[in-house]
Amino acid sequence: MTSKGHTLIGAEIFFECLRREGVEYIFGYPGGALLKIYEKLYDVDDIKHILVRHEQGATHMAEGYARATGKVGVVLVTSGPGATNTVTGIANAYMDSSPIVIFTGQVPTHLIGNDAFQEADILGITRPITKYNFLVKDVNELASTIRKAFFLARTGRPGPVLVDLPKDVMNAKCTFEYPEKVEIRGYKPTVQGHTMQIKKAAAKIKHAKKPLLYVGGGIIMSEAAKELTFFAKTHRIPVTMTLQGLGALPAKDELSLGMLGMHGTYWANQAVNNCDVLIALGARFDDRVTGKTETFATQAYKIHVDIDPTAIDKNVLVDLPIVGDVKHILSELSVEMTESPDTEEWLKTIQAWREDCPLVYETEDGKLRTEYVIEQISEKTGGEAIVVADVGQHQMWIAQYYQFNNPRLQISSAGLGTMGFSLPAAIGAAFGVQDKPVISISGDGGFMMNIQELVTAAYHKIPLKIFLINNSYLGMVRQWQELFHEKKYSFTDLSENNPDYVKVVASFGIPAFSTDNPNEVSELLDKALAYNEGPIFVEFKVAREDMVFPMVPAGASISDMMIKRLNPKTLV
Amino acid sequence: MKHTISVLVENKFGALNRVAAMFSARGFNLESISIGETEDPEISRMTIVTEGDEQILGQIVKQLNRLIDTIKVLDLTGALTVERELALITVFYQKSNRSELIGLCDIFKANVVDITQKTFTLEIVGPPEKIDSAINILIPFGIKEMARSGVVALSRGEQLNRHKKGSSEVLAI
């Protein structure tokens, strides 16, 4: 609908545009360049502004909101340091293809380029980490620019889009008109897949003996989980998922092989090594998945479906590329699949690998284990909670032990690996989704990186479950130091300078508990999951030197997995 | 192998930066890049000379296409094209070799655009190979300084003239 209206100033146009885009929340932090917007925000009651305590937190919150809901997350920060503080969050959203729109205040147009107070060339800084970015120099272009920004963020391969708003443009007046159509000459994402390519893919899959679906975050983003489940179950083709793809097929499904790659399951990686047709759907052959690319799925005919043509042949050369939206292509592929391959032998083989080498962890010494905590959380929530991981060992244990049974439940920083992501992203997810428990799980390293956002959670009384896995180490770095750097634990031991987390968190007005006893885990989890008055915190003090296995060393073939540590010197 | 790629982009600030930054961020070789407005003032044409094997070239073309400002990408390598580059070269001369230098200018169809007691400034237009050989010939005289424009290229005939304003893509939600 074209909206013609009366004369408004830039700051009013800003909110009118956000209303038309259906924005519910703005994650923001005020500053000099935004004063007019914050003045007008005072009278806006249908869009809620969430005051963060650091702009990085705002970007992660917007991303958590976007990933949990499928909507576009919105950030509003001031010029200069406000803008530069968003950079890590923007890069994170770019790597994980999350749709967020970042509005940055900017100095008045006549001062741009003069090294004015709180000026930063945020356009130049964020060009490599945004899908696109705009500087609005004229109030007459404001509405159409915001329209384009949301359109670009949510269509095609989603991603972050930044709009820089000079202070004087927010004060300037023009007639408000919201454009009906978006005109961007160079932007035409391919949605429908090439019919002949799809027919060819169907022919290959029909005659496969050992087909394997390798699915990534693209399935979640295009809302194609139902199509995937139908396709896999109809033709009895096993499915292995990337970290971002977890939940695409319920973990409890017999066809689900869990995650593949560096810390993937033994049976998933064996299936990749032995499959004859590999069907990659919305996955990008990341180096954490493929290991040494020359030895990745060498026996397989590779089909690759992706909306982004640059993902194809970037890391691994494929035999049959199909560019388009995976949801459309899966539907068409299902129509073309008039017969199913016979996969019973193949499924039996995979089952044997599963029994040969299950996921196991140490239990006999009585120490508390992260794997046990995750298993308990998984059981108690029935695999239906939104679990927002931070980065490190616990992130991989979540991927291995939490049974994600639906899409949009697994949220973590996969591409960039940003420590400090979990707490703010979980807050954003909790604003977006009220009918499921939202759980933030961090290590003691990452938790400190955005700990200030505890205020945001406490102030808004969001019923977030905050679980800290504390081994007083930067665990994953320590693991690599043990395995590959002669046990030089250089600056990864945090035991002497970690704070008393229970006291710290309690000072934010959040109920806080701690345990190192496996027997107390169940009760504390029940308490946390039942508490809905606001955020609640539990610290789990776990065994200090456990390692995540299986593991494929960086750059090795995924057939060269380390299964477990027998003793520090012997790897099997 | 060397490739010449022609890219039509929206004539906006930042477009050149986005293309150049894509090359540096992804480690692609960028031998020369030239840009200027086309017959449609809203569109600029970039001519890029780069080097790489088939897989790298495929990625370069796809990555260029992926940029929002990009309207069309064409790999002109192997196609019938006109390629030109402009060079301005200032060379030292002496009385004894001045006529030899003027003779060389005739051979290369170079124009003398400036002259002093000690130097000539020559303007040479042609395919990059012609400029290269002219430079090689001029080196013994002593080159004071020079500037090359980078290649501009067009395919021969009517193939590329389809991007008038009327054909802009309109996307509705």
Chai-1 contact restraints between the chains, C-beta under 6 A:
chainA,res_idxA,chainB,res_idxB,connection_type,confidence,min_distance_angstrom,max_distance_angstrom,comment,restraint_id
A,R127,B,A21,contact,1.0,0.0,6.0,A-B,restraint_1
A,P128,B,A21,contact,1.0,0.0,6.0,A-B,restraint_2
A,P128,B,A25,contact,1.0,0.0,6.0,A-B,restraint_3
A,Y132,B,I68,contact,1.0,0.0,6.0,A-B,restraint_4
A,K181,B,V170,contact,1.0,0.0,6.0,A-B,restraint_5
A,K181,B,A172,contact,1.0,0.0,6.0,A-B,restraint_6
A,V182,B,L171,contact,1.0,0.0,6.0,A-B,restraint_7
A,E183,B,V170,contact,1.0,0.0,6.0,A-B,restraint_8
A,R185,B,I71,contact,1.0,0.0,6.0,A-B,restraint_9
A,R185,B,S168,contact,1.0,0.0,6.0,A-B,restraint_10
A,R185,B,E169,contact,1.0,0.0,6.0,A-B,restraint_11
A,G186,B,I68,contact,1.0,0.0,6.0,A-B,restraint_12
A,G186,B,D69,contact,1.0,0.0,6.0,A-B,restraint_13
A,G186,B,T70,contact,1.0,0.0,6.0,A-B,restraint_14
A,G186,B,I71,contact,1.0,0.0,6.0,A-B,restraint_15
A,Y187,B,I68,contact,1.0,0.0,6.0,A-B,restraint_16
A,K188,B,E169,contact,1.0,0.0,6.0,A-B,restraint_17
A,P309,B,K62,contact,1.0,0.0,6.0,A-B,restraint_18
A,T310,B,K62,contact,1.0,0.0,6.0,A-B,restraint_19
A,T310,B,Q63,contact,1.0,0.0,6.0,A-B,restraint_20
A,T310,B,R66,contact,1.0,0.0,6.0,A-B,restraint_21
